[in-house]
Amino acid sequence: MAGCSGEASFPVSALAKVPPAQDTVFDDEAGRALRTFLFTPRTGQSSLYPAEGKWLVLDRGQSSLRFAHRLGPNIGIVNAERKGGKWSIRGWTSPCHPRLATTTRWGVAAPGEATATTITVNYVTGTSCYPRGGMVPAEKVDVVESEASVAIAVYLKRDVPPPGFDPPKNYGCAGVGMEGTEVVKLRAPLGARTVLDGGAIPPAAPDDLKN
């Protein structure tokens, strides 16, 4: 599964869909609701998504569907819902570079030497609610090596209550941004290969967490 922060996930295969002719996206009731939401009468253009992007239906249910705006690797999602026989827009996300579900952003802690067989990475995480105040750790790290690149995907452990957990009254947990560290082992020296964030779809340069 893949997704953007704060948005429900979707099958990775959905990202391979080819956008259809754009007039067909807007030719039913849901599409017309999208057009009304996006385009202002004054300019005829959307201020939310770049005009050069393409729209498609990401997935569809009986009374809901999700439109996707594609431009390069980025995707923006608009949620539509039908109530009382009428379609309306119920929410949207800004364009983002989608990620594999539960993966997190990370950056290289220090430039690796060509002879290095390990890479130290700092990954983005947060405080845990179970136990409260702890750090949500990395659950696994996947490494895909080729002659040209090393793609690293850092998966966070799901922060779920343990079996039998009975939260006290007014139990609350405010997430706070944190960083964790992992040492990634390589099968061969790094050499001149490019290091990529394999959690991004498609893989992309890792973050510069210092900025």
FENMOMO-V554580 format. One record per helix or strand. SS is the DSSP state (@ for helix, = for strand). FROM is the first residue (numbers start at 1). TO is the last residue. If there is no record, write none. Layout:
ss=[SS;SS]
from=[FROM;FROM]
to=[TO;TO]
This chain:
ss=[=;=;@;@;@;=;=;=;=;=;=;=;=;=;=;=;=;=;=;=;=;=;=]
from=[2;10;12;22;29;39;46;54;64;74;86;96;99;103;106;118;132;138;149;177;194;200;204]
to=[3;10;16;25;38;39;46;60;71;83;92;97;100;104;108;129;135;145;156;185;197;200;205]
